Amino acid sequence: MGESRNNFKITLTIRSANDNDIYFKRDGKRFDCEHTIKLLVEASYHFTITIKPSLPLQSVSVCGIGVSVTDLSQQETDGSKYTFSWSSTKINPSKKKDRTNVQLLFQFQDGLTLVLPLQVKFYRPEETDHLVWGSPLNHVEYNCMVKPGQTYVDIVKEIFR
């Protein structure tokens, strides 16, 4: 594996199917992750990931279920870009003071695996007031590293913007 494959950055963008903003809030140390993304149940979401430098993606699963991925890499001059959709149809609303771990699993060329655990609070469609408390989520940046001999990717730094 070349040096460029040892360190790379992934940018994850999430948009609702109707293109409304997605919100997040900082929860500190109350839960497993410091940040919580706010989503509706019974809704569809579009995810875009950009990988710099370029790293070919073979498959994606969300909560253990494979999703169809579209390669948009021709739009990038110095990286890879992919998009996929996911529906929260079979997800239950989160209870008060509870969070749901939505696991994104990325399988890359060369047998590399990356797990992105998203901490999510799911709301009923009528709970729109709570849905927009917090900050609009532009994207999440992940600084990633693969140590020599590893087949899994370590997340070195996570930045919500």
C-alpha positions in Angstrom: 0.0 0.0 0.0 1.4 3.3 -1.1 2.0 6.3 1.3 -1.1 8.1 -0.2 -3.3 5.2 1.0 -2.0 5.4 4.6 -3.7 8.7 5.3 -6.8 10.1 3.7 -9.8 12.3 4.4 -13.4 11.4 4.0 -16.1 14.1 3.8 -19.7 12.8 4.5 -22.7 14.9 3.6 -26.3 13.9 4.5 -29.3 15.6 3.0 -33.0 14.8 3.3 -34.8 13.6 0.2 -36.7 16.9 0.1 -33.4 18.8 0.5 -34.1 20.2 3.9 -31.2 20.8 6.3 -30.1 18.1 8.6 -29.2 19.2 12.2 -26.8 18.0 14.8 -26.1 18.9 18.4 -23.1 18.4 20.7 -23.9 16.0 23.5 -20.5 16.0 25.2 -19.7 12.8 27.1 -23.4 11.8 27.8 -23.4 9.2 25.1 -20.9 7.0 23.1 -20.2 9.8 20.6 -19.9 13.5 21.2 -22.3 14.6 18.5 -25.8 13.5 17.7 -27.4 13.8 14.2 -31.1 14.5 14.2 -33.2 12.5 11.6 -36.8 11.7 11.0 -38.3 8.2 10.9 -40.2 7.3 7.8 -37.9 9.5 5.7 -35.3 9.0 2.9 -31.8 10.5 3.1 -29.1 11.0 0.5 -25.4 10.5 1.5 -22.4 11.7 -0.4 -18.8 10.7 0.5 -15.7 12.3 -1.0 -12.4 10.6 -0.4 -9.1 12.4 -0.9 -6.8 11.2 -2.2 -8.8 8.9 -4.4 -9.7 5.4 -3.0 -12.0 3.1 -5.0 -15.1 2.1 -3.0 -16.5 -1.4 -3.6 -19.6 -1.5 -1.4 -21.6 0.3 1.3 -24.0 -1.0 3.9 -26.1 0.9 6.4 -27.2 -0.9 9.6 -26.0 -4.1 8.0 -28.0 -3.8 4.8 -26.3 -3.2 1.4 -27.2 -0.1 -0.5 -26.8 0.8 -4.2 -23.8 3.2 -4.7 -23.3 5.6 -7.6 -19.8 6.5 -8.6 -19.4 10.3 -9.2 -15.6 10.3 -9.2 -15.4 11.8 -12.7 -16.6 15.1 -11.0 -13.5 15.1 -8.7 -10.0 15.9 -9.9 -8.1 14.8 -6.8 -10.4 12.3 -5.1 -13.2 9.8 -5.3 -16.9 10.7 -4.9 -19.9 8.4 -4.3 -23.5 8.8 -3.4 -26.1 6.5 -2.0 -29.6 6.7 -0.4 -31.1 5.2 2.7 -34.5 5.1 4.2 -35.3 5.2 8.0 -38.6 3.5 7.3 -38.0 0.5 9.7 -36.4 2.6 12.4 -38.2 3.3 15.6 -38.2 6.9 17.1 -35.6 7.3 19.8 -36.8 7.4 23.4 -36.0 10.4 25.6 -32.3 10.4 26.6 -31.6 7.6 24.1 -29.6 7.5 20.9 -29.4 5.0 18.0 -26.1 3.9 16.4 -26.4 3.9 12.6 -23.4 2.1 11.3 -22.1 2.9 7.9 -19.7 0.1 6.6 -17.5 1.0 3.6 -15.5 -1.7 1.8 -12.7 -0.3 -0.3 -10.4 -1.8 -2.9 -7.4 -3.7 -1.5 -9.7 -5.2 1.2 -9.8 -2.1 3.4 -12.8 -1.7 5.7 -14.1 1.5 7.4 -16.9 1.6 10.0 -18.5 5.1 10.5 -20.7 5.0 13.6 -23.2 7.8 13.4 -25.0 8.6 16.6 -28.6 9.5 15.7 -31.7 10.7 17.5 -34.7 9.7 15.4 -37.9 11.8 15.7 -41.5 11.2 14.6 -42.6 13.4 11.7 -44.7 15.5 14.0 -41.8 16.3 16.3 -40.2 18.9 13.9 -39.5 21.5 16.7 -36.9 19.2 18.3 -35.6 18.1 14.9 -34.1 21.6 14.2 -32.6 22.3 17.6 -28.9 22.5 17.2 -26.7 23.5 14.2 -27.3 22.8 10.5 -25.0 20.0 9.4 -23.0 20.9 6.3 -20.8 17.8 6.5 -18.6 15.6 8.7 -14.9 15.3 8.0 -13.0 12.2 9.0 -9.2 12.1 9.0 -8.4 8.4 8.4 -5.3 6.3 8.7 -4.3 2.8 7.8 -1.4 1.3 9.7 0.9 -1.0 7.9 -0.5 -4.6 7.8 -4.0 -3.4 8.8 -7.1 -4.1 6.7 -9.3 -1.7 8.7 -9.3 2.1 8.7 -8.8 4.0 11.9 -10.6 7.3 12.4 -8.0 9.7 13.7 -10.2 12.8 13.9 -13.9 13.7 13.4 -15.0 17.2 12.7 -18.7 18.3 12.4 -19.2 21.4 10.3 
